[in-house]
Amino acid sequence: MALPAASAGLSVRDSAYRKATARIVPLLILAFLAAYLDRVNVGFAKLQMAADLQFSDAVYGAGAGIFFLGYFLFELPSNLILHRVGARTWLARIMVTWGLISAATMLVQTAWQFYAVRFALGLAEAGFMPGVIYYLSAWFPAERRGRVVGLFFIGLGVAGLIGGPLSGLILGKMSGVLGYAGWQWLFLLESLPSVVVGIALLLLLEDRVEQARWLSADEKAAIAEDVAAERKAKPALTLKAALTNRYLILMTGIFFICNLCLYGLNFWLPTLITNMGVKDPAMVGVVSALPSLCAIASMVLVSRSSDRFRERRWHLAGLYLTGAVGLGLSVLWQSQPVLGVFALCIATAGILAIPPLFWNLPTAMLSGVAAAGGLAVLNSFANLSGFFGPAIVGWTSQATGKTELSILFLAATLVLAAGLIFLIPARLVNR
């Protein structure tokens, strides 16, 4: 009978993907957690660092954002190297290098030293995100990838959930220990996980399905068959064609807006909470964890819903609009701490859940070297917004003494992005 054979085949596939998810995704979540701690802990460091080193809001905003200039310059070369030498080795190199540079931030004394170390951190981390997405596309076909990418991006939410209270605790308890300020201990201690996880990636990941000794021959064949079938169904784009594809250019603009708001919010979240009347660093850390907790739930639920209904555009537009509403309400309720934090929870639940869903769009179109290069270029240009987001908030805050105008501007860009999403044909992305 055909039914038992089909059931057996389905069982092999389910077993293969369960094993692959259990082996790969937890390591990548830890990697993303470490990456995001090292990328945004400067927001908590500002609470002490700016006063100690006499940095203005404009200096801090420029230093926080210049990370993305280095990231932009080395993103494409980094991902092409990853395609050549293998994801395992190159992702490990990326993590160890940025961990060491992040630790070196504790030695900063001048604005130009701050700019230099942040720029170097961007160079070191370049290629991480598109490299991970490219790696996952080699193990999970589109119909399973949305949920897996959603699980991976839980690291983004966990970084805020754990990183906020941890950063506040370090600032409050480690200040003066061995003669170092709390912000110096913050950079040192939160850089260590990157080095450890980087070494773990090198030891525990495999570059290709056929190298996975923890899969049976039938399980390897099932995954390889699915991935090969998906690649065959994609448009045969060269790297040059991918870089000039109008829909990928449009996706870059849409993701640029996401990152503009994501980093504008995250780098200034501790300051926004402080402005609402929460002054103790440890309490700021605890309060900042609440929006991240909401974001984790949003990531999981929306990614599962999108995979279930094989629909990307409406889900994605809904997240952009949710972020816009949350940012708008945070301005309206800024003098009411409870409602203000609730608004930040709404904004974060929308904005932080965008990346795991968004990456299903370009990966539905690209494979091979076009995927390695195309994803890198898309991500590098989109991440330039990481420079402008914190800088816009910093410059506006210094010029007006308030952050309301910049937050409302970010909200307006999210509404624009929600509309742009529908210029991408559903047939290209709803897979």
N, C-alpha and C positions, 0 to 999 in steps of 0.2 A: 504493500500500500504506500502511496505517496506521502500521506500525513506523517507517519513516524520518521521518515527520512527528513522531511522539512523540519519537524520538531527537533530532530537531532542536530540538523544544521543550525537552527536558531539557538540551540543550547550551546553549541561550540562558539558561536559568535558572541553571545551574551557573556560566556565565560571569558573569552578573549578580551573583551572590552572592560569587563569588571577588573580583570587582572591589570590591564594597561592603566586604567584609571587609578587603581590603588597603588601602583608602582610609581607612576609619573606625576600625577597631579599633586599629592601632598608635598613632594620635593619642590615643585614649581611654586606652590602656594607659599612655602617657607622662603623661597628665593624672592618672590614678589614682596612679601612682608618685609624682608631685610632691605630690599631695594627702596621701598617707599619710606621706611624709617630713615634711611640715609639721605633720601631726597628732600623730605619735608620737615625733619626735626629742626631745621633752621628756623622754622616758625616759632617753636617753643624757645629755642636758644635766644631769639630776639628779646624775650622778656627780660633777660639779664645782659645779654651780649651788647645790645645797642647802647645801654647806659654805661657799661664798663668801658667800651671802646669809643663812645661818643659818636655813634653812627646815627645819622638822620634817617627818617622814614624813606627818603629818596635813595640813600645809599643802601639801606637794607633791601628795598624793593629791587634795585638794579642788581645787587649781588645775588639775591634769591633767584632772579630770572636769568642771569647770565649763564647759569648752568645749561640752559637750553640752546645757547649759541654753540657751545662745544658739542652738545648732543647732536645738533643739526649738522655740523661740519663732518662728523665721523660716522654718522648713521649708515649711509649707503656703503662706504668701504667696509665697515664692520660687518654688515649683513652678508656682503658678497664673500668676505673671508669665511664667515660661518658656513655658507653654502659649500665652500671648498674644503675646509678642514673638519667640518662636522660640528653639530650644535653642542654636544657634550663638552668638548674641549674649549670651544670659544665662549660658551656661557660661563664656564668655570673661570676662565681668564678674566672675563668682564667683572664678575662678582668679587674676586680677590683684589683686583686692582682698585675698584671703587671703594672697597672697604678700607684699604690702606690710605687712600686719599681723603676719605671722609674723616678718618681719625686725625689726619694732619690738620684739619680745620681748627682743632683745639689750640694750635700754635699761632693763629692769626692775631695780628695786633693793629694792622692798618686797613683802610678801605681797599687799597689796591691789592693787598695780600688776600683779603676776603674775595675780591673779584677773581683773582688768579686761581685760588683753590676751588672755587665754585665752577669756573670754566673747565679746569682739569677734571673735576668730578663728572661733568657732562661728557667730556671726551671718553672717559673710562667707561661710563655706563651706556654709551651709544651702541645700539644694536640689540639691547637686551629684550625690549618688548616685542619688536617685530621678529626677533630670533625665536622667542618662545612661541609666538603665534605660528610661525613657519614650522617649527618643530611639531606642534600639536596637529597641524594639518597633514603631517606625514604619518600620524598614528590614528586619527579619528576623521571619518568622512563627515560631510556637512550635516547629515541628519542627526549625528551624535555630537558634533563639535560645539554647537551652541551651549549645551548644558555643561560640557567639559570646560569651555572657556569661561562660562559663568562661575564654575567652581574655582578656577584659577584666580579669577578676579576677586574672590573672597579675600585674598591676601591684601587687597586694597582697603577693604573695610576693616579687616582684622588689624591692619597697621594703625588705623585710627583708634580702634577699640582698645588695643593694647598700648600703642605708642603714646597716646595722650596721657593716661594715668602714669605710665612709666616715665615719660619725659618730665611730667610735673613732679614726680617723686624724686628723680635725680636732681632736678633744679633745687628742690626744697631741702633735701637731705645731704647732698654731696658737696654743697658750697663750702669752700675752705678746706676740704679734706686734702692733706698733703700739699697745701698751698695753692690748689687749683680752684677756679671758680666752678659753679655748678654747670654752666654752659659748656665748659671745657670737658668735664666728665661726661656730659651728655653726648658729645661727638665721639669721644673715645669708646664708651661702653656700647653705644648703639651701632658702632661700626663692626664690632666683633662678630655678630651673627652672619654678616655678609661673607666674611672670610671662611667661616666654618661651613656654611651652606655651599659656597662655591667649591670647596674641596669635596663635599658630599656629592654634588652633581657629577664631578669627574669620576668618582668611584662607583656610582650607582646607576647612572643613566646609560642607555645605549642609543647610538645614532639612528639605527635602522631596525625595522621590525624583525628581520631575519637574524639579528644578533641577540635577540631576547631569549636567553636560556630558560627564563621563567615561563615561557609560553610553549605549549605543545606544537608539533608540526602542523596539526589541523588548525589550531588557533592562529598561528602565524599566517597560514594560507588564507584564512577567513579575512583577517585585517588587510593583508596585502591585496586581496581581490577587491575589497570595498574601496580602498584608497585608489587603486589603479582605475577602477570603473569611474570614480568621481573625476579623476584627472582627465580621462578620455572624454568626458562630457563637457569639460570646460573649453572656452574658446582658446585656440592655439595662438597665444600672444607671445611675441618676442619681448625682451626687456624694453626695447625702444618703443614698441607699440603700447606696452603697459604704461610707460611713463607719460605718454601723450594721449591716453584714453580719456575722453571727456568725462566719463562717469567716475573714473578714479580721481580725476582732478576735482570733481564736485564732492566726492567723498572726503578728500583732503580738506576742503573748506568746511565741511560739516563737522569733521573731527577737530579741526582747528578751533572752532567755537566751543566744543566740549572741553578741550584742554584749557582754553582761555579762562573758562569759568571754574574748572576743576582746580587749577593751580592758584587762580586768584582767590578762591574760597579757602583752600587748604593752607596756603602760606599765611593767610591773615585770620584764620579761624580763631586762634588763641587771642588775638587782639580784639576781634569782634566780641568774643565772650567777655573779655575784660571790660570793654566799653559798655557792656550791659550791666556791669556792677559786680562781677565776680573777680576778686582781686588776688586771692591766695593762689600761687602757682599750682599747688597740688589739686585744689578744687577746680581750677581751669582745666587741668588734665582730665579729671573725672567727667566734667560736663562735656568736654569735647568728644568723649567716647560715645555719647548718646546718639549723635547724628550717624556715626559709623555703624552702630548697631542697627539702626534703621536701614542703612544702605546695604548691609549684608542680607537682610531679609528681602529687600527689593531685588538685588542681583539674582538670588536663587529663584524667586517666584517669577520674575519677568523672563529670565532665560528659559525656564521650563515651559512657560506659556508660549513663548515664541517658537520653541522646538516642536511643541505639541501641535500647534496650528500651522506650522510651516509659514509663518508670517513675520516679516522683519520691520517693514516701514512704519506701520501704525504703532507697533510696540515702541519703536525707537522715538517716533515723534511724541508719543505720550510722555516718555521720560524727559525729553527736552522741555516740554511744557510744564511738567511737574517741577523741574529745577527752577524755571522762571517764576512760577508762582511762589515757591519757597523763598527765593531771594527777595522778591517784592515784599512779601510779608515780613521778612527779617528787618527791612527798613521801616515798615509801618509799626512794628512792635518792638523797636530797638530799646525803648525805655521801659519795657515790661519783660524782665528776664525770663520768666517761665514761657510766655508766648514767643519771645524772641528765639529761645533755644528750640522750641517746637517748630518754628519756621525754618531754622537751620536744619532740623531733622528732615523736613519735607524737601528742602533744596538738595541736601546730600543724598537722600534716597533716590532722587531723580538723576542728579549729575553723575554720581559714582556708579550707577547701574548702566550708564550709557556704554562705556568701553567694551564690556564683555559681549554686549549685543551688537555693537557696531562692527567688531572685527569679523563677524560672520558675512558682512557685505563684500569686502575685497577678497576674502578667501574663497568665496563662491565663484569668483571670476578668474583667479590666478593659480598657477602651479609652476613647479620647477624654478629655474633661475628668474623667471618673470615674477614669481611670488616673492623670492628672496629680495630682489631689487625693488620691486614695486611696493611691497609692504614697508621696506626701509625708507624709501623716498616719501611715501604717504605719511609715515609716522614722523619723519624728520621735519617736514614742512609743518605738519600739524603741531609738533612740539615747539615750534618757534613761538607759539602762543604762550608757552610757559614762561617766556621772557616778558611778554607784553602784559599778561594777566597780573602778576605781582607788581610789576612796574607801574601799571595804570593805577592800581589801588594806592601804591605808595606815593606817586606824584600827586594824585588828587587829594589824598589825605594831607599831605604837606602844604599844598596850595590853599585848600579850603578849611583845613582843620577838621574835616568830616570825611567819612567814607561812603555816604549815602549815594552820591551821584555815580560813583564808579560801580557800586553794587547794582544800581538800577540799569546802568549801561550793560552790564553782564547779563542781566535778566532779559533785556531787549534782544541781545544777540542769540539767546537760546530760542526765543520765539522765531527769529529769522531762520535758524537752522531747522526747526521743526517743519517749516514750509519747504525748504530746499530738499528735504528728504524725498518728497514726492515727485521730484524731477528725475529720480532714478527709477527705471522700469522695474516693476515687481518681478518680471520673469527672470531678471538677472540675479536677484538676491533672495527671493523666497524659496529657499531650498532646504 
